[in-house]
Amino acid sequence: MAVEWGKNTLKKIRYYTRIYFMLAAQYLKQRMQFRADFVMEIFGMLIVNLVEFLTFWVVFHSITELGGWNFYEMLFLYGFSLMAMSPQQLLLDNGWSLSHKVVTGDFLKYCFRPMNLLFYFMSETVDVKGFSQWFLGIVMFVYSWNKLGIPVTFVNILLLLVFMSGAVLICMGLLIFSCAFGFMGGATNAAMVLASDLKGYSRYPLTVFHKAIRIIFTVVIPVGFVAYYPASFFVKAKENIPVIVYFSPVIGMIFFLLTCKFWLYHARKYAGTGS
Amino acid sequence: MLKRYRGIIRNCFAEELTYREHFIVMLLISVVYYIVLYFVWKAIYAGSGSSINGQTFADTFVNLALTSCLVQCLSSEIEWNIHFTILDGNIIIKMVRPLNYMMYMLSEKIGYVITHIITNGIPVFLVVMILFPGYLHPGWNIVMFVFCMCLSFLMMFCLEFMAGVFAFYTQSVWGISTIKNVVVGFFAGSNVPLSFFPEGLYRIAQILPFKSMYHEPLRMLMDTSMDAHAYIRVIGFQFGWCILLMAAAWILFKIMSKRLDINGG
């Protein structure tokens, strides 16, 4: 029984991986057709993040700390959140086109494929500009890690990976959750804009906010797990972090799976536009 | 002639208000934004005494809130409208109509911006006036403010139109549109007040048009010590940039329309 189940799962994984790479290659070919656009997007992503960094730098020109965090600690937090947001940018960017496709009826074509609807819809695009975001995040993260003199030990690296996987899953979950509102009609990405704004706010330490907002960002919308709690583990020597943070991959996984179910539930109710 | 454009304006005005969900979530986004802005700057000031660069917390908060509100009001991202019509080929329908294409787009933007002013601009200004009394001094300077904002509106239109027309060449608008948004936001002083800028950056901000588009008109409402000379300088600077941008937009449109490929339709 167990062997049978294992075999099937393996087969499924192989099938989906193969399809993913086929679709990705197709998409990249299609994008390379318009090379100017391709370059513009990567350049645009770099500029956005550089200007945001400049904002940061200008503020710290006049002050020395924000909510008890100094410049390098803030940079650490910022780098961590950029890295956590990159996989979602890279893999799930097609979510932004959902509401448009639902209204025009183009979404119907996805419903006739013999595979997971969410997987097929999302793997249609590989958003290359996610790489430039990732790259910037890594640069900031490594630089500030170095400046803060955090020891590079096996335990630290392992915990970094644990926290990062939780953060990545939460980011992906938030995107899928907000994307599902596209099925409710209204031709709007507003929920997605809200979710991405909230993720953006993860680069401020939670200590900045009022207690009520801190609780919301921990329990209701787990934005705190995206960067604040993991970063404070490293730079603030474990102070003020609830024990639950160590289980962030589990929380992330549950959150991610629930949001997938939520998305698929609404996708199944989609009836097309009749055209 | 103008009657046709009035129809377009009315359509776009109605379009923005059609979906109630969209409207409510957009409202929520602004509210969350102002709350975060408040707490972040409160924390910045908590660590550094009552005044930074000669500005108190209330000065900074009012300044940032109103500047980003003005930026929000004037931006309607019509480059995305152009982008979508290029992708599905419908742009040809807009171009062969007996209307000037640039005026067509301008009318669409007027419709959107009127909605933003009613739903976003006026409420934010009223709330700031109630919560932070003594910062705004409405009087005859409102006339000058509105006049300057009209110029800013035209300048913003030119920038968006250029970004959209640029897509005739690249077929997509995300990159250029995003660059435009962050650069305008930063140099208009909606992320950090301009008084925080270090010397070099401040000089760049002074040459670029964005400071005169948002910061200076706002100063007309807040700063009673501005004399006629200062008014003339601001308006002259803005006027010069406005004409420059309109010329640039028109020339770019003429060049790019030769390169435009129509996708089916």
Interface residues (C-beta under 8 A of the other chain):
Chain A: F34 A36 D37 V39 M40 E41 I42 F43 G44 M45 I47 V48 V51 E52 L54 T55 V58 V59 H61 S62 I63 T64 E65 L66 G67 G68 H100 F181 M184 G185 G186 A187 T188 A190 A191 V193 L194 D197 L198 Y201 Y204 T207 V208 F209 H210 I213
Chain B: Y19 R20 E21 H22 V25 M26 L28 I29 V32 Y33 I35 V36 F39 V40 K42 A43 I44 A46 G47 S48 I52 N53 F84 Y169 T170 Q171 S172 W174 G175 I176 S177 T178 I179 V182 V183 G185 F186 N191 V192 F196 F197 P198 L201
